[in-house]
Amino acid sequence: MIYRYTILYVASVPETLAFYEAAFGFKTQFLHDSGDYGELATGDTKLAFSSHALMAQIGKDVATKPPAKPSYELAFETTDVVKALERALAAGAKLVKAVTDMPWGQTLAYVSTPEGTLVELCTPTTP
């Protein structure tokens, strides 16, 4: 068994894909003709998006608003957190936590995407 993908439920798949391209530099790998499902090229494990409308159509009752407090985060690794943060903010992300150097040697920052997902921008960790 392998971990293939994570699917986030969003109002607009095309808008979300465009944001993730602009904010984080990922490329759209697949967008269904309906616009209700899409995937980003993120390596072996894909980040995918499905529309609230499609979930309702297939009988899934999913949250349509982000929770007041996130219960998960996405982490995108980079060697330049400052530059990644600047790009994300310019694309419309909201700052949650400014660039911080952690005691274990990692640098990180947090943003919130337009659909409310918490994203960590971080340098690699070393053993």
C-alpha positions as CSV (number, residue, x, y, z in Angstrom):
1,M,0.0,0.0,0.0
2,I,1.1,3.6,-0.7
3,Y,-0.1,7.0,0.4
4,R,-1.4,8.3,-3.0
5,Y,-3.1,11.7,-2.3
6,T,-4.9,14.0,0.0
7,I,-8.1,15.6,-1.2
8,L,-9.3,19.0,0.1
9,Y,-12.9,20.0,-0.4
10,V,-13.2,23.5,-1.8
11,A,-15.8,25.8,-3.3
12,S,-13.9,26.3,-6.7
13,V,-11.3,23.8,-7.8
14,P,-10.0,25.9,-10.7
15,E,-9.6,29.0,-8.5
16,T,-7.9,26.9,-5.8
17,L,-5.5,25.3,-8.3
18,A,-4.7,28.8,-9.7
19,F,-4.0,30.0,-6.1
20,Y,-1.7,27.1,-5.3
21,E,0.2,27.7,-8.5
22,A,0.7,31.4,-7.8
23,A,1.3,31.1,-4.1
24,F,3.5,28.0,-3.9
25,G,4.7,27.2,-7.4
26,F,3.0,23.9,-7.9
27,K,1.7,23.1,-11.4
28,T,-1.8,21.7,-12.2
29,Q,-1.3,18.0,-13.2
30,F,-5.0,17.3,-13.8
31,L,-8.3,19.2,-14.0
32,H,-11.4,17.3,-14.9
33,D,-13.5,18.9,-17.7
34,S,-16.3,19.5,-15.2
35,G,-13.9,21.7,-13.1
36,D,-15.0,19.7,-10.0
37,Y,-11.8,17.7,-9.4
38,G,-8.1,18.5,-9.9
39,E,-4.6,17.6,-8.8
40,L,-1.4,19.4,-8.4
41,A,2.0,17.9,-9.4
42,T,3.6,17.6,-5.9
43,G,5.7,14.5,-6.2
44,D,4.8,10.9,-5.3
45,T,1.9,12.0,-3.1
46,K,-0.6,14.3,-4.8
47,L,-2.5,17.2,-3.4
48,A,-6.0,17.1,-4.9
49,F,-9.1,19.2,-4.7
50,S,-12.8,18.3,-5.1
51,S,-15.6,20.7,-5.2
52,H,-18.3,20.9,-2.5
53,A,-20.8,20.5,-5.4
54,L,-19.3,17.2,-6.5
55,M,-19.3,15.9,-2.9
56,A,-23.0,16.8,-2.5
57,Q,-23.7,15.1,-5.9
58,I,-22.1,11.8,-4.8
59,G,-23.7,11.9,-1.4
60,K,-20.9,13.1,0.8
61,D,-21.8,15.6,3.6
62,V,-18.6,17.7,3.9
63,A,-17.7,20.9,5.7
64,T,-18.1,23.9,3.4
65,K,-16.5,26.5,5.8
66,P,-13.1,26.3,7.5
67,P,-13.2,25.6,11.2
68,A,-12.4,28.3,13.7
69,K,-9.3,26.4,14.7
70,P,-7.5,24.2,12.1
71,S,-7.3,20.4,12.8
72,Y,-4.5,19.8,10.3
73,E,-2.0,21.7,8.2
74,L,-0.1,21.2,4.9
75,A,3.7,21.6,5.1
76,F,5.6,22.7,2.0
77,E,9.4,22.4,2.3
78,T,11.7,25.0,0.8
79,T,15.2,26.2,1.3
80,D,14.1,29.8,1.4
81,V,11.1,30.4,3.7
82,V,11.3,34.2,3.4
83,K,11.0,34.1,-0.4
84,A,8.2,31.4,-0.2
85,L,6.3,33.5,2.3
86,E,6.6,36.7,0.2
87,R,5.3,34.7,-2.9
88,A,2.4,33.3,-0.9
89,L,1.3,36.6,0.5
90,A,1.5,38.3,-2.9
91,A,-0.8,35.6,-4.2
92,G,-3.4,36.3,-1.5
93,A,-2.5,34.1,1.4
94,K,-3.0,35.6,4.9
95,L,-0.1,35.7,7.4
96,V,-0.6,33.5,10.4
97,K,2.9,33.4,11.8
98,A,5.9,35.3,10.6
99,V,9.3,33.6,9.8
100,T,10.6,32.0,12.9
101,D,13.8,30.1,13.6
102,M,13.0,27.1,15.7
103,P,15.4,25.7,18.4
104,W,15.9,22.5,16.4
105,G,17.4,24.4,13.5
106,Q,14.3,24.6,11.2
107,T,12.9,27.9,9.9
108,L,9.2,28.2,9.3
109,A,6.3,30.4,8.7
110,Y,2.5,29.9,8.5
111,V,-0.1,31.2,6.1
112,S,-3.8,30.6,5.6
113,T,-5.1,30.0,2.0
114,P,-8.3,31.7,0.7
115,E,-10.2,28.4,1.4
116,G,-8.9,28.4,5.0
117,T,-6.2,25.8,4.9
118,L,-3.3,26.3,7.2
119,V,0.0,26.0,5.4
120,E,3.4,25.7,6.9
121,L,6.4,26.9,4.9
122,C,9.5,25.2,6.3
123,T,13.1,24.4,5.7
124,P,14.2,20.7,5.8
125,T,14.8,19.2,9.2
126,T,18.1,17.5,9.9
127,P,18.4,14.4,12.1
